[in-house]
Amino acid sequence: MHGDSGPFDDRRNQPPAQSRAEQEQKSMKVTAQALDVVYGRPAVGVPARLERRAPKGWEPVAGAATDEEGRIRDWANNRLGKGDYRVVFDSGSYFANLGVGAVYPEIAVVVGLLDDTDACQIQVLLAPYSCSIFLDARS
């Protein structure tokens, strides 16, 4: 019979093809958020850079500044491969723009993306003399 899938046709046992949107949703990504705990609000305009570990050190991948919600979403659109990544927040310039000195000029967070579906949300809580870092990593 022509067109009959027959008992040896594996198409019936295959999962449905993923749409492009589903594939993009499952791609590796890093997002970030900075919150100002002194003023109890998002830390707007914090410069940050995303870097990837290379054999000779860290190589730049992307740079951005936090938006009105203190978030960096741009990096979620980058096609990231497996490996170690570092996000460096320029906390010194953020506090300098507020007229406040800070003990630490930068906050660096290193994460490893191990699987094609890994996603990592980095959240930093900023104060002039302390910081806290939260990671939400998902596979």
Salt bridges, closest charged atoms under 4 A:
ASP9 OD2 - ARG11 NH2 2.44
GLU24 OE2 - ARG20 NE 3.16
GLU24 OE2 - ARG79 NH2 3.75
GLU51 OE2 - ARG49 NE 2.74
GLU51 OE1 - ARG86 NH2 2.66
ASP67 OD2 - ARG73 NH1 2.72
GLU69 OE1 - ARG71 NE 3.46
GLU69 OE1 - ARG73 NH2 2.53
ASP84 OD2 - ARG53 NE 3.03
GLU106 OE2 - ARG49 NH1 3.28
ASP136 OD2 - ARG138 NH2 2.74
